[in-house]
Amino acid sequence: MRVDARRNRRRILVAAREVFAEHGIDAPMATVARRAGVGVATLYRRFPTRNDLVHAAFEDQVRACRQVLAEAVTDPDPWHGFRRLVETVCRLQREERGFPAAFVAAFPDRSRDRVREYAEAERQLMTLIRRAQGAGALRPDFHPSDLGVALLAHCGMVTALPDDAAASRRLVAYFLEAFRARPARATLPPPSALRLDSFPMAADGGRG
């Protein structure tokens, strides 16, 4: 790839992450091209579909999730591996504002490579869950969908309070405490500074 082509690709990916953070992953492709300072035709030559652009924009985050899952499965302490997986994914959701929507979106991309990646991730997750349950650390009635629900809830919280890291850490700690077979009653992270009269929903309603 030529130097100018590599530069354009980097600019497009940076612009995509910014636009997706501000407007969601359904933002017009033309908006991304305009932010990157390239023509729409140039964007589509690099990324023929929105899926291609979303996957490329958050490739580093997806790679990090894949790596931490692989490490969790081989962790001698399955609960430590499970906890680190949840904490890492939620941290990525918090630190990259466009990533939560990309992470939970049901991409229509069903190419052979994607299907294989999803199947391998599901296999590793089930292995980790069974190991943690077998060690008596994870609730015996825990279901993989419980993790999905928790990540969706965290995604919503991060979207509403993108700058409140304390709220994120405390919510994750509550999730983990609920998932444990025998709650450890560990000390929670410090609480958020959020007040009842400053809820984002209350503020929206006041404008109506």
Beta strands, then each sheet from edge to edge (+ up, - down):
end
